[in-house]
Amino acid sequence: MKFSVVLIARNESKTVPRLINSLSEFLTRGGEIILLDTGSTDNTAQVARDLGCKVHEVGDKFRIKIDAKLARDINKKYIAGKDEPIMKKGDSLFDYASARNYAAALATNDMVAMPDCDEIYTKLDLDKINKIIEDGAQQLEYQFVFSHDAEGKPVIQFLHCKFYNRIAMKWVGVIHEILSGEARRQYLDESIIKLEHYQNVETNRNGYLTGLALDFFNNPDNDRNAHYFGRELMYRNRFQS
């Protein structure tokens, strides 16, 4: 295989088997799956090992602790009226970009596919993908189904590109992270690759607003950060802020 599959996981014992099952041919043909366990309290790590993954357990290595000054500065800057504070001393955030970059560095191949654990590949033409990588592609763009209706039909679908060369590109952003860098990108249609998302409703997403606030505080000129932070404030009825 000309690429590795790299995962970051925390308490994903229910979703990992479904994803790995969609990669059965990849594993049978000698493909490498790296799973970085970031402090699971269930048996995610053992489930992944039993399914053929190379597991690295790092605990809280990528958690950012919020001190009193940072919490005070962010609340002062972004909280208006009677809205509740966004963060307080002792809060912690998971640094997604740092974890992804660390996990990618553990792979044997420079080309890595990095799906989330609540996603599955419904198409993965290994021979064509290997050939495209051999021909010099550094980032693959493909169809991603974000959500489905009650009958399992795609409702929201868009282009996705978390299949990349780790030398050419790096992840940035504590949360709502994106790839940054210059790479030779190639689009692959649904006959070659397709990734579908089935959200794990048990996943704790309480740190989302806090992470967006920290990212925007550290990068106030980033319009993407501003958009998602403002949108999340609106979703949570913090209209004055």
URWO-V967104 format. One record per residue. N is the residue number from 1. RES is the residue in one small letter. PSI is psi in whole degrees, 0 to 359 (* if undefined). NEAR is the number of other C-alpha atoms within 10 Angstrom. Layout:
n | res | psi | near
N | RES | PSI | NEAR
N | RES | PSI | NEAR
//
This chain:
n | res | psi | near
1 | m | 141 | 16
2 | k | 3 | 18
3 | f | 161 | 22
4 | s | 154 | 22
5 | v | 128 | 24
6 | v | 130 | 25
7 | l | 146 | 23
8 | i | 140 | 22
9 | a | 146 | 22
10 | r | 115 | 18
11 | n | 54 | 20
12 | e | 31 | 24
13 | s | 336 | 19
14 | k | 333 | 16
15 | t | 329 | 19
16 | v | 316 | 23
17 | p | 322 | 19
18 | r | 316 | 15
19 | l | 312 | 19
20 | i | 323 | 22
21 | n | 325 | 14
22 | s | 351 | 17
23 | l | 22 | 19
24 | s | 317 | 13
25 | e | 320 | 14
26 | f | 314 | 19
27 | l | 317 | 18
28 | t | 326 | 10
29 | r | 16 | 10
30 | g | 13 | 9
31 | g | 150 | 18
32 | e | 129 | 22
33 | i | 118 | 27
34 | i | 131 | 24
35 | l | 122 | 26
36 | l | 110 | 26
37 | d | 121 | 23
38 | t | 49 | 22
39 | g | 34 | 18
40 | s | 144 | 17
41 | t | 2 | 12
42 | d | 201 | 13
43 | n | 33 | 13
44 | t | 312 | 24
45 | a | 315 | 26
46 | q | 321 | 13
47 | v | 315 | 17
48 | a | 319 | 23
49 | r | 315 | 15
50 | d | 335 | 11
51 | l | 0 | 15
52 | g | 10 | 17
53 | c | 153 | 22
54 | k | 112 | 17
55 | v | 134 | 19
56 | h | 122 | 16
57 | e | 123 | 14
58 | v | 2 | 13
59 | g | 230 | 14
60 | d | 23 | 14
61 | k | 326 | 13
62 | f | 22 | 20
63 | r | 133 | 18
64 | i | 126 | 15
65 | k | 136 | 13
66 | i | 123 | 17
67 | d | 174 | 14
68 | a | 319 | 13
69 | k | 315 | 11
70 | l | 316 | 16
71 | a | 316 | 19
72 | r | 316 | 16
73 | d | 317 | 12
74 | i | 317 | 20
75 | n | 318 | 18
76 | k | 322 | 12
77 | k | 326 | 11
78 | y | 349 | 16
79 | i | 130 | 16
80 | a | 154 | 14
81 | g | 225 | 9
82 | k | 13 | 9
83 | d | 145 | 14
84 | e | 152 | 11
85 | p | 150 | 15
86 | i | 322 | 19
87 | m | 165 | 23
88 | k | 163 | 17
89 | k | 134 | 13
90 | g | 345 | 11
91 | d | 157 | 15
92 | s | 152 | 18
93 | l | 148 | 19
94 | f | 127 | 19
95 | d | 93 | 19
96 | y | 317 | 21
97 | a | 313 | 20
98 | s | 320 | 19
99 | a | 318 | 23
100 | r | 316 | 20
101 | n | 321 | 16
102 | y | 314 | 15
103 | a | 318 | 20
104 | a | 324 | 30
105 | a | 343 | 15
106 | l | 346 | 16
107 | a | 155 | 20
108 | t | 324 | 15
109 | n | 151 | 16
110 | d | 329 | 18
111 | m | 125 | 25
112 | v | 140 | 27
113 | a | 132 | 21
114 | m | 71 | 20
115 | p | 161 | 20
116 | d | 160 | 21
117 | c | 341 | 25
118 | d | 26 | 20
119 | e | 161 | 22
120 | i | 151 | 23
121 | y | 120 | 18
122 | t | 354 | 15
123 | k | 132 | 16
124 | l | 92 | 18
125 | d | 96 | 14
126 | l | 319 | 18
127 | d | 315 | 11
128 | k | 321 | 13
129 | i | 317 | 19
130 | n | 318 | 14
131 | k | 319 | 12
132 | i | 321 | 16
133 | i | 317 | 19
134 | e | 327 | 11
135 | d | 359 | 9
136 | g | 2 | 12
137 | a | 138 | 19
138 | q | 347 | 23
139 | q | 129 | 24
140 | l | 133 | 23
141 | e | 135 | 18
142 | y | 173 | 20
143 | q | 134 | 19
144 | f | 124 | 21
145 | v | 112 | 20
146 | f | 324 | 17
147 | s | 159 | 15
148 | h | 158 | 15
149 | d | 185 | 9
150 | a | 337 | 7
151 | e | 4 | 6
152 | g | 10 | 9
153 | k | 145 | 10
154 | p | 134 | 15
155 | v | 312 | 11
156 | i | 125 | 11
157 | q | 138 | 15
158 | f | 176 | 9
159 | l | 145 | 12
160 | h | 153 | 16
161 | c | 50 | 19
162 | k | 38 | 17
163 | f | 106 | 22
164 | y | 168 | 26
165 | n | 119 | 24
166 | r | 342 | 22
167 | i | 321 | 13
168 | a | 333 | 16
169 | m | 148 | 17
170 | k | 155 | 18
171 | w | 142 | 20
172 | v | 149 | 19
173 | g | 125 | 21
174 | v | 318 | 25
175 | i | 158 | 21
176 | h | 46 | 16
177 | e | 153 | 17
178 | i | 162 | 15
179 | l | 139 | 18
180 | s | 141 | 12
181 | g | 171 | 12
182 | e | 126 | 12
183 | a | 154 | 17
184 | r | 105 | 12
185 | r | 143 | 15
186 | q | 132 | 16
187 | y | 135 | 16
188 | l | 130 | 17
189 | d | 179 | 12
190 | e | 348 | 15
191 | s | 348 | 10
192 | i | 315 | 17
193 | i | 139 | 21
194 | k | 133 | 21
195 | l | 136 | 21
196 | e | 142 | 22
197 | h | 131 | 19
198 | y | 92 | 16
199 | q | 135 | 14
200 | n | 107 | 13
201 | v | 346 | 8
202 | e | 351 | 9
203 | t | 132 | 11
204 | n | 118 | 9
205 | r | 27 | 8
206 | n | 338 | 9
207 | g | 3 | 16
208 | y | 309 | 16
209 | l | 318 | 20
210 | t | 319 | 22
211 | g | 319 | 24
212 | l | 320 | 24
213 | a | 317 | 28
214 | l | 316 | 23
215 | d | 317 | 21
216 | f | 323 | 23
217 | f | 319 | 18
218 | n | 336 | 13
219 | n | 67 | 14
220 | p | 344 | 13
221 | d | 3 | 10
222 | n | 110 | 12
223 | d | 330 | 11
224 | r | 314 | 13
225 | n | 318 | 23
226 | a | 316 | 18
227 | h | 307 | 12
228 | y | 327 | 16
229 | f | 312 | 21
230 | g | 319 | 19
231 | r | 318 | 14
232 | e | 322 | 16
233 | l | 318 | 19
234 | m | 314 | 13
235 | y | 330 | 10
236 | r | 17 | 9
237 | n | 26 | 11
238 | r | 63 | 17
239 | f | 322 | 12
240 | q | 317 | 12
241 | s | * | 15
//
